[in-house]
């Protein structure tokens, strides 16, 4: 009754090909953006902004990047965190070494650097696939943080490679408070998510999906495998690189190479598995889930222990987190391999028929 | 030169230990086409359970071993029942991701049950040089490493016989070749999978004991398993022999690289570009890079099977 496309006639190609063809979807997205832009900054506390919303958005962007590569182009990567590190350190160095460069330009350059590195490590994908490729990306995951620590030029000779992000300033406006940082991240992420949404339905997006579903068949119908795969690596690494720069500049403020470890890569992989492989929205759902779950678990375990009068040894929460993450991954792969995004899709189908399901 | 041989032999013996972990991967991959990322977690779990049982109940070595083996067999059966069976006929990549989840799960459970502190594991073997070799050839070779290498060799021999000569082994190879054809001729797929995961659990236990005795039983054991991945890339995923040869190559080249490469590279950079950096710690990534380069040249590995794609 509320959500259906009947009666929405498309009279032009532009109307037919718009990003969200259903009116209710458009209203929904605009409302969401309005809430995120206006209501959240007014209502949310600093804790919510700095500890939940900003990391959520940053991780969502990284998950989006990985989803482009793994979900759309079908190339599994375990090196997401390394590409984030490249983005963060490259942005830092551009900002440091080129006087007067606008912050957004150095972010973009950081993303491009990351894209170049991504293409380099994506080269083996031309000959191998599946978990062979996962091992190749592991090489990036171990090599890049090592290099960033060892070559102190990257961190401007600071000890153990820690970098402290410069203040984010655009046209004289400094993004320093949590609210401002949040808005900055939100705008960057929203723009890049819309771009991704557009990209995956364009020619290159369709080529990615063809390669993912069966690369030999894709090649037979005339898709250039090499070009398609390398573009997927480049775009994915660009997104991860920008996410890494945001991670350093808007979320943590100062980062070290060892922070971008294998654990972070897995965390982002889990986001797309739980959120939905091959879905833009899934990246956001998964990021929200994985960001909120540890906080939720912490509260439940701590309060539960107090309530039961138990004295939990320290570290129990982080171990319980591992167990819950692992179990959830297996659960989702078995029950709903397409993740939370698929659940939302099913809900939408139901909604279209509601309240008369026949 | 003598130093070179010491490093080389040390590397080869360490390589045997990598092979031991890689064997577990190969077993499961051969029999079910699953790339078991959780092998490292199984190594960790086995070692931790072993030490935990010893500490808690004061069991001797020969008492804790069968008990831990029992735990690993139960685990193998459980994994088949809970994880693999519902995922039959899913794409390989899904199964791979499921084993990543499994790895996290096992790591969490192991530490919840037995705690997070580093444990010592004493197998009664000393990590000291063998005197007779030292006298005759003037080489330092650890007794422990040699025993570990012998155990690994023995294990490979047993597995080779098991795979090639026994009824179950033949069934395993049939399943690896073609699930559906194996089912059609009446091979019980579920049992076979449970068996192969149990055997992998056994290999994990042996690897866990040796690595645990060497480095202490701690979370870092799971990273040892990650080192087995380049070994597999080099040797080929389907080959037991490949796991051994790959392990030896990785072990030796990694140690040699760690000893010689950083100083060579630093000297070169200092001489020609006047840059001075300390490049120690190559061990952390050298094996992966070697595998990466190798993949570009020969994607199926040294002893792996060439795949032909059909539309």
Contacts between the chains, C-beta under 8 A, distances in Angstrom:
chain1	res1	chain2	res2	distance
A	74	B	93	7.8
A	76	B	93	6.0
A	76	B	96	7.4
A	121	B	292	7.8
A	123	B	296	7.0
A	124	B	292	6.0
A	124	B	295	4.7
A	124	B	296	5.7
A	124	B	299	8.0
A	127	B	295	6.6
A	127	B	296	6.4
A	127	B	299	4.6
A	128	B	295	5.4
A	128	B	299	4.7
A	130	B	35	7.8
A	130	B	92	5.9
A	130	B	93	5.7
A	130	B	96	7.3
A	131	B	35	4.5
A	131	B	92	7.4
A	131	B	93	7.3
A	131	B	96	5.1
A	132	B	233	6.7
A	132	B	295	6.4
A	132	B	299	6.7
A	134	B	96	7.3
A	135	B	229	4.7
A	135	B	230	6.6
A	135	B	232	7.8
A	135	B	233	5.5
A	135	B	288	7.1
A	135	B	291	6.0
A	135	B	292	7.9
A	135	B	295	7.8
A	136	B	288	7.9
A	136	B	291	7.4
A	136	B	292	5.0
A	136	B	295	5.9
A	138	B	226	6.9
A	138	B	229	6.6
A	138	B	288	5.4
A	139	B	285	6.5
A	139	B	288	3.6
A	139	B	289	5.3
A	139	B	291	6.9
A	139	B	292	4.4
A	142	B	284	5.4
A	142	B	285	3.8
A	142	B	288	5.5
A	143	B	285	4.3
A	143	B	288	7.0
A	143	B	289	6.3
A	146	B	281	6.1
A	146	B	284	5.6
A	146	B	285	5.6
A	150	B	277	6.0
A	150	B	278	6.8
A	150	B	279	5.8
A	150	B	281	7.1
A	151	B	277	5.9
A	152	B	277	7.3
A	214	B	311	7.0
A	215	B	309	7.7
A	216	B	309	4.6
A	216	B	310	7.4
A	216	B	311	5.1
A	217	B	311	4.9
A	220	B	311	6.2
A	262	B	226	7.9
A	266	B	100	6.8
A	266	B	104	7.6
A	269	B	97	7.4
A	269	B	100	7.2
A	270	B	101	8.0
A	273	B	97	5.8
A	273	B	101	8.0
A	313	B	115	7.4
A	315	B	111	7.6
A	315	B	116	5.3
A	316	B	112	6.9
A	319	B	108	4.9
A	319	B	111	4.8
A	319	B	112	4.7
A	319	B	116	7.3
A	320	B	108	6.8
A	320	B	112	6.9
A	321	B	108	7.3
A	322	B	104	4.9
A	322	B	105	7.2
A	322	B	107	5.5
A	322	B	108	3.1
A	322	B	111	7.6
A	323	B	104	7.5
A	323	B	105	5.6
A	323	B	108	3.5
A	323	B	109	5.8
A	323	B	112	6.7
A	324	B	108	7.8
A	325	B	101	7.3
A	325	B	104	5.1
A	325	B	105	7.9
A	325	B	108	7.8
A	326	B	101	4.6
A	326	B	102	6.3
A	326	B	103	7.0
A	326	B	104	3.4
A	326	B	105	2.9
A	326	B	106	7.3
A	326	B	107	7.7
A	326	B	108	6.2
A	327	B	101	7.3
A	327	B	105	5.5
A	328	B	101	7.4
A	329	B	97	6.9
A	329	B	98	7.0
A	329	B	100	6.8
A	329	B	101	2.9
A	329	B	104	7.1
A	330	B	82	7.6
A	330	B	83	5.7
A	330	B	98	5.4
A	330	B	101	4.4
A	330	B	102	6.4
A	330	B	105	7.0
A	333	B	87	6.7
A	333	B	90	7.7
A	333	B	94	5.7
A	333	B	97	6.2
A	333	B	98	4.8
A	333	B	101	7.0
A	334	B	83	7.7
A	334	B	86	4.4
A	334	B	87	6.1
A	334	B	98	7.7
A	337	B	90	7.3
A	337	B	94	6.2
